[in-house]
Amino acid sequence: MTETGAQDKPVPELTFEEALQSLEEIATLLEQGELALEEALQRYEHAMKLRDHLLRQLEAAEERVRIVVEGANGDVELRDFQVPQE
């Protein structure tokens, strides 16, 4: 799957970059449409596990992101990062 050896690791042990690379490789294989049905289904199931792992990592990173805000009196405070609502 990947040249980094990520295919040998359980999904929860993959770094964000390894999981993303694996997901991209699976997407490419599925888009080519040359896999047998059973193999395509197995790759799709693995892709969903990778997606969930990536989402969990992104959510954890979002919780850690803080915005430093300087108040009118010059004090600096930390505020939780808020994703703008569209």
N, CA and C of each residue as an Amber inpcrd file, in Angstrom:
protein
   258
   0.8180000  -1.1920000   0.0000000   0.0000000   0.0000000   0.0000000
   0.8670000   1.2640000   0.0000000   1.7280000   1.4280000   1.0130000
   2.5700000   2.6090000   1.0560000   4.0190000   2.2030000   1.1690000
   4.8910000   3.1200000   0.7830000   6.3120000   2.8470000   0.8780000
   6.8280000   3.0900000   2.2930000   6.0460000   3.6840000   3.1550000
   6.4870000   4.0210000   4.5040000   6.3190000   2.8660000   5.4770000
   5.7410000   1.7650000   5.0370000   5.5010000   0.6500000   5.9340000
   4.2330000   0.8200000   6.7390000   3.4290000   1.8120000   6.3890000
   2.2030000   2.0750000   7.1360000   1.2360000   0.9090000   7.0450000
   1.3110000   0.1290000   5.9740000   0.3850000  -0.9910000   5.8200000
   0.6180000  -2.0550000   6.8800000   1.7780000  -2.0570000   7.5140000
   2.0910000  -3.0470000   8.5310000   1.5930000  -2.6380000   9.9230000
   1.1790000  -1.3990000  10.0820000   0.7370000  -0.9000000  11.3810000
  -0.7820000  -0.9480000  11.4880000  -1.2840000  -1.2130000  12.6880000
  -2.7310000  -1.0720000  12.8930000  -3.1270000   0.4000000  12.7070000
  -4.3100000   0.6470000  12.2090000  -4.7540000   2.0110000  11.9110000
  -4.5630000   2.9580000  13.0950000  -4.9140000   2.5800000  14.3320000
  -4.7520000   3.5330000  15.4340000  -3.3020000   3.9610000  15.6980000
  -2.3480000   3.2080000  15.1890000  -0.9420000   3.5480000  15.4050000
  -0.3510000   4.4070000  14.2920000  -1.1210000   4.6590000  13.2380000
  -0.6210000   5.4530000  12.1210000  -0.5620000   6.9290000  12.4870000
   0.4690000   7.6010000  11.9900000   0.4970000   9.0530000  12.1190000
  -0.5450000   9.6280000  11.1810000  -0.8370000  10.8800000  11.3460000
  -1.7940000  11.5450000  10.4680000  -1.3280000  11.4360000   9.0210000
  -0.0550000  11.7010000   8.8000000   0.4930000  11.6900000   7.4500000
   0.4460000  10.2990000   6.8210000   0.7560000   9.2770000   7.5960000
   0.7050000   7.9060000   7.0870000  -0.7280000   7.5130000   6.7150000
  -1.6630000   7.8580000   7.5860000  -3.0680000   7.5170000   7.3270000
  -3.5910000   8.2580000   6.1020000  -3.2250000   9.5210000   5.9800000
  -3.6770000  10.3010000   4.8370000  -3.0990000   9.7470000   3.5410000
  -1.8230000   9.3880000   3.5550000  -1.2010000   8.8180000   2.3660000
  -1.8830000   7.5040000   1.9760000  -2.1440000   6.6610000   2.9570000
  -2.8280000   5.3900000   2.6790000  -4.2180000   5.6240000   2.1090000
  -4.9370000   6.5810000   2.6750000  -6.2780000   6.8930000   2.1890000
  -6.2300000   7.3940000   0.7490000  -5.2650000   8.2420000   0.4450000
  -5.1270000   8.7530000  -0.9200000  -4.8020000   7.6290000  -1.9010000
  -3.9500000   6.7020000  -1.4800000  -3.6010000   5.5800000  -2.3490000
  -4.8040000   4.6840000  -2.6170000  -5.6060000   4.4400000  -1.5840000
  -6.8100000   3.6240000  -1.7570000  -7.7910000   4.3290000  -2.6900000
  -7.9520000   5.6290000  -2.5120000  -8.8610000   6.3850000  -3.3750000
  -8.4320000   6.2790000  -4.8320000  -7.1390000   6.3710000  -5.0740000
  -6.6270000   6.2520000  -6.4400000  -6.9370000   4.8760000  -7.0130000
  -6.6920000   3.8360000  -6.2170000  -6.9760000   2.4720000  -6.6830000
  -8.4590000   2.2820000  -6.9900000  -9.3140000   2.7920000  -6.1230000
 -10.7540000   2.6430000  -6.3330000 -11.2200000   3.4340000  -7.5490000
 -10.6460000   4.6200000  -7.7460000 -11.0260000   5.4360000  -8.8910000
 -10.6370000   4.7840000 -10.2090000  -9.5570000   4.0170000 -10.2100000
  -9.1190000   3.3500000 -11.4320000 -10.0980000   2.2650000 -11.8590000
 -10.8500000   1.7320000 -10.9130000 -11.8960000   0.7700000 -11.2250000
 -11.4020000  -0.5750000 -11.7230000 -10.1790000  -0.9400000 -11.4080000
  -9.6160000  -2.1940000 -11.9140000  -9.5540000  -3.3000000 -10.8560000
 -10.0060000  -3.0160000  -9.6440000  -9.9670000  -4.0180000  -8.5810000
 -11.1650000  -4.9500000  -8.6930000 -10.9550000  -6.1940000  -8.2870000
 -12.0680000  -7.1270000  -8.1830000 -13.0210000  -6.6030000  -7.1100000
 -14.2650000  -6.9800000  -7.2110000 -15.2760000  -6.4600000  -6.2880000
 -14.9000000  -6.6810000  -4.8280000 -14.5150000  -7.9000000  -4.4660000
 -14.1900000  -8.1880000  -3.0640000 -13.0120000  -7.3580000  -2.5840000
 -11.9780000  -7.2220000  -3.4130000 -10.8250000  -6.4110000  -3.0200000
 -11.2160000  -4.9430000  -2.9080000 -12.0490000  -4.4720000  -3.8130000
 -12.5080000  -3.0850000  -3.7490000 -13.2900000  -2.8360000  -2.4520000
 -14.1290000  -3.7850000  -2.0640000 -14.8850000  -3.6450000  -0.8180000
 -13.9700000  -3.6370000   0.3990000 -12.9610000  -4.5030000   0.3880000
 -12.0080000  -4.5340000   1.4990000 -11.2350000  -3.2200000   1.5950000
 -10.8210000  -2.7130000   0.4460000 -10.0950000  -1.4300000   0.4380000
 -11.0050000  -0.3030000   0.9240000 -12.2710000  -0.3290000   0.5050000
 -13.2220000   0.6930000   0.9320000 -13.4160000   0.6440000   2.4540000
 -13.5760000  -0.5450000   3.0020000 -13.7380000  -0.6900000   4.4560000
 -12.5090000  -0.1530000   5.1850000 -11.3250000  -0.4570000   4.6660000
 -10.0960000   0.0440000   5.2880000 -10.0380000   1.5730000   5.1790000
 -10.4800000   2.0910000   4.0450000 -10.4990000   3.5420000   3.8550000
 -11.3970000   4.2230000   4.8820000 -12.5260000   3.6010000   5.2100000
 -13.4260000   4.1840000   6.2020000 -12.7870000   4.1890000   7.5980000
 -12.0170000   3.1580000   7.9080000 -11.2870000   3.1350000   9.1810000
 -10.2340000   4.2460000   9.2110000  -9.5450000   4.4260000   8.0960000
  -8.5500000   5.4970000   8.0010000  -9.2220000   6.8590000   8.1470000
 -10.3630000   7.0330000   7.4860000 -11.1030000   8.2990000   7.5700000
 -11.4870000   8.6160000   9.0110000 -12.0090000   7.6310000   9.7110000
 -12.3990000   7.8310000  11.1070000 -11.1880000   8.1930000  11.9670000
 -10.0740000   7.5150000  11.7240000  -8.8290000   7.7950000  12.4630000
  -8.3740000   9.2310000  12.2010000  -8.4170000   9.6490000  10.9390000
  -8.0210000  11.0130000  10.5850000  -8.9420000  12.0390000  11.2270000
 -10.2300000  11.7800000  11.2180000 -11.1760000  12.7140000  11.8420000
 -10.9230000  12.8530000  13.3360000 -10.6420000  11.7320000  14.0030000
 -10.3430000  11.7900000  15.4380000  -9.0810000  12.6180000  15.6870000
  -8.0790000  12.4320000  14.8470000  -6.8440000  13.2040000  15.0160000
  -7.0860000  14.6910000  14.7690000  -7.8830000  15.0150000  13.7740000
  -8.1890000  16.4220000  13.5000000  -8.9810000  17.0540000  14.6420000
  -9.9230000  16.3050000  15.1920000 -10.7040000  16.8190000  16.3210000
  -9.8140000  17.0640000  17.5280000  -8.8780000  16.1650000  17.7850000
  -7.9540000  16.3430000  18.9050000  -7.0670000  17.5620000  18.6780000
  -6.6180000  17.7530000  17.4480000  -5.7770000  18.9110000  17.1360000
  -6.5610000  20.2040000  17.2980000  -7.8060000  20.2010000  16.8760000
  -8.6460000  21.3860000  17.0010000  -8.8110000  21.7940000  18.4610000
  -8.9480000  20.8110000  19.3360000  -9.0830000  21.1000000  20.7630000
  -7.8330000  21.7520000  21.3240000  -6.6940000  21.4370000  20.7250000
  -5.4250000  21.9680000  21.2190000  -5.1070000  23.3550000  20.6870000
  -5.7430000  23.7200000  19.5950000  -5.4470000  25.0130000  18.9840000
  -6.0230000  26.1200000  19.8530000  -5.2080000  27.0790000  20.1210000
  -5.6540000  28.2230000  20.9080000  -5.3280000  29.4870000  20.1300000
  -6.1250000  30.5120000  20.3340000  -5.8670000  31.7990000  19.7150000
  -5.4260000  32.7560000  20.8160000  -4.3110000  33.4000000  20.5650000
  -3.8200000  34.3940000  21.5130000  -4.4410000  35.7280000  21.1250000
  -5.1150000  36.3330000  22.0810000  -5.8140000  37.5840000  21.8290000
  -5.2670000  38.6470000  22.7710000  -4.9320000  39.7880000  22.2100000
  -4.4820000  40.8980000  23.0430000  -5.6580000  41.8160000  23.2860000
  -5.9590000  42.0260000  24.5590000  -7.0810000  42.8830000  24.9320000
  -6.7390000  44.3480000  24.7940000  -7.7360000  45.2010000  24.9870000
  -7.5670000  46.6480000  24.8540000  -6.5490000  47.1950000  25.8410000
  -6.4490000  46.5720000  27.0130000  -5.5150000  47.0500000  28.0300000
  -4.1230000  46.4280000  27.8710000  -3.9170000  45.6580000  26.7970000
  -2.6050000  45.0720000  26.5450000  -2.4170000  43.6860000  27.1250000
  -3.3810000  43.2160000  27.9080000  -3.2760000  41.8650000  28.4570000
  -3.4690000  40.8350000  27.3550000  -2.7640000  39.7410000  27.4950000
  -2.8970000  38.6560000  26.5360000  -3.7090000  37.5440000  27.1810000
  -4.6470000  37.0300000  26.4560000  -5.4600000  35.9280000  26.9660000
  -5.5460000  34.8440000  25.9050000  -5.8030000  33.6340000  26.3590000
  -5.9750000  32.5080000  25.4510000  -7.4610000  32.2130000  25.3240000
  -7.8880000  32.0030000  24.1100000  -9.2820000  31.6320000  23.8630000
  -9.2940000  30.3670000  23.0340000 -10.3320000  29.5800000  23.2320000
 -10.4830000  28.3850000  22.4180000 -10.6880000  28.7760000  20.9650000
 -10.1240000  27.9850000  20.0930000 -10.3030000  28.1770000  18.6590000
 -11.7400000  27.8650000  18.2960000 -12.3720000  28.7430000  17.5670000
 -13.7480000  28.5450000  17.1120000 -13.7460000  28.4520000  15.6030000
 -14.3280000  27.3930000  15.0650000 -14.4520000  27.2740000  13.6240000
 -15.5860000  28.1810000  13.1810000 -15.2990000  29.0570000  12.2170000
 -16.3710000  29.9520000  11.7460000 -17.5190000  29.1450000  11.1500000
 -18.7300000  29.5170000  11.4920000 -19.9150000  28.8520000  10.9710000
 -20.2630000  29.4750000   9.6230000 -20.5440000  28.6330000   8.6540000
 -20.8810000  29.1480000   7.3170000 -22.3350000  29.3880000   7.1840000
